[in-house]
Amino acid sequence: MSDKEVILTQEGLKKLEEELENLKSVKRREVAERIKVAIGYGDISENSEYEDAKNEQAFIEGRIITLEKMLRNARIINNDDIDTDTVSIGATVSVQDMEFGDVLEYTIVGTAESDPLNNKISNESPVGKTILGKKVGATVEVNVPAGIIQYKILEIKK
């Protein structure tokens, strides 16, 4: 079974690489020091500091493995790859909610980079999936848990 492709923008790639470097060079050392100090407290069978440090170490090592796997399977979307004629991954799209008139702006990214609070939505999210491949002027219906939302695509930019 092959690993799933991870779609990243240049910005997303940089963030993952920085996180990986921080985990390997800083966090590993910090947790190793915590384990060393905790062992100095004596009996590790009932040592909560030791247990906490070991749990953090396991989390860090798991995250390192995950990040390395994501980077190995990454497909990078460059600015040159972004099509402004149709909605594509990496594009920033302005849409208008047809019911309320609100104009929203979303950047379509891969799932590893999605951050809805900062208007970065996944290409696999209901809105992302629905607007991918559409052109300016298109009206789409998005099925969301609250019902159906109609959006009109106003602008596509890099």
N, C-alpha and C positions, 0 to 999 in steps of 0.2 A: 504494500500500500504506500503510495507516494505522499509526501507532505504537501499540505495545502499552500498554494502560492499566497504570499503576503504582498499586497499592493501598498507602496509607500511613495509619498512625495519626497523631494530632496530634504525638506524641513523635517519630515517624520523620520527619515533615515538618520539624519544628524542627531535627533533627540534620542533615538534608540541606541545609537553608537555611544553617545555621551553617558546614558544611563548604564550601559554595559561596562564602560571604562570605569565609572564611579564605583560600581559594585565590585569589580575585580581589584581595583587599586586602593580604594578607601574603605568600603564597607567590610570586605573580607578581613582586612587588618584590624579594624575596630572590633569586630566580633571575636576574632582570635584572641585579642587582648582581654576582652570581657571573660572569655572562657578561662584563660590563664589565671586571671584574678579570682574568679569563682572557685577554681580548683584549689587555690591557696586558702580558701575558707575551711577546707577540711572535707569531711564526708560528703561525697557528691550524691549519694542516694537520696538525701533529704535537703538538697541545696537548690533553692528556687532560683537564685541568680544563675547558677550553672544551667539549670533546665531552660530558663528564658533565653540565655545566650545560645544554647544548642538549637532551640526552636528557630531563633532568628537566623542562625547559620544555615539551617535547612531551607528556610524561605529564600535566603540570598542565593544559595546554590541552585535552587529550583528556578528562580528568576533568571539567573545567568544562563542556564540551559535553554529556557524558553526564548530569551533574547537571541542567543546564538542560532537557534533553529529558525527564528523569524528572519534574521539577517541572511542566513544561508538560502532561504526560500523567497527572498525579496525580489520584487519586480519594481524598479524605480520609474516613476512617472516624472519626466522632465518637463519644463515649461514648454519646450518645443513640441511635446506630444499632446499638449492640451489644444483641443479643437474649440474654437469660439463659434462655430456654425451650429454645433449640436452639443448638448450637455455630455461631458465626459469626466472621468476621474481626474481630479486636480483642478477642475474649473470652479469658479465662483459664480453662483447663479442667483439672480434676483427674481423672486416670484411674488405674485400678489395673491393674497387670500381673497377669493372671489366673493365670499360671504361678508367679510368684515372690512375688506379694502386694505388691510395691513400689507406692507411690503416687507418681505423677509429676505435675508441674504444668507445663502449656505455655500460652503465649500464642500465639494464631494471628495471624500477620501476613502481609503481602504479601511477595513474594520479595525486594524491595529492602531490607527491614528484617530479614530472618531472621538469627538469631544463635543457633544451636543450643547453644552453650556457655552462653548465658544463658537457655535454655529458651524462646526465641522461634523458633517453627517456621513455615515457609512454608505458606500455604494450598495450595501445589502439591507439598509433600513427601508421602511415603507416609502418614504419620500424619495430617498436616493435611487432606489430601484425603479420607481415610477418615472422619474424625470430623466434618467439616463437615456441618451440617444434622441431626446426631443429637441426641437428648435425654438428660437425666440418666437413668441406669439402663440405657441401651443397652449392649450388648456388641458390639464390632466386631473384625473380623479384619484386621490390617494386614500386607500383603505387604512384607517388607523383604529385603535381600540375604541375611540369615542365616536366613530362613524366614518363618513366620507368627507374629505376636504377637497375642494376644487382650488387649484392653483393655476395662474396664468404665468408663463415664463416671460419675463420682461427683458432680461439681459444675461449674457454669458460672457465672462471675461477670464483671462488667465490670472 
